[in-house]
């Protein structure tokens, strides 16, 4: 089963200026690319769950397919999902959704930052 440390390593391995920080409190770990959030998680949450940005149509499809994917709490529910890691979403899909969240954020970056990402 996916753990916090494996998600952390995966996020930090992404291309671009990736940061991890606790901007809200000591429990909510946030991963950003060039200062824009692409994943949030409560480090003390059991089971592990995190919020990911998602294309709005795909977000609905995922919620209909997996009971452990729900509209994200405290986020724009149209574009953010919470994925609870309980074994019902295949690991491969979870990592694909992290990639998708990253890509959703990156595609909105200014061209100047996009050129830095590709270096």
C-alpha positions, 0 to 999 in steps of 0.5 A: 500500500502507498505510504506518505514517504513514497508519495513524498519522494515521488512528488519531490522527484518531479521536474521543476522547482518543487517545494514541500512546506507546511503553510497552514499548520504543522499537519498539512504538508503541501507540495508545490511546483513553482509556488503552485499547489499540486498535492496536499495531505495531512501527515497524521491522517489515517488512512493516508489521503491527499487532495489532487487537482483534476480536470473537472470532467475527469474528477466526476468520472473518478468519483463515480468509479471509486468510492474513495475518491471524493470532492476535496474538502476546503478546496474547489470541489469542481477541480480538486479530489481527495483520494483516500488510500485504502487499497480500492484505487490501484497504485498505478492509478494513484500515481497517474493522478498525482502526475495529472494534478502536477500537469493541471497546475503546470499547464497554467504556469506562465510561459517563462516558468514553463521554459524553466520546467523543460530545462 
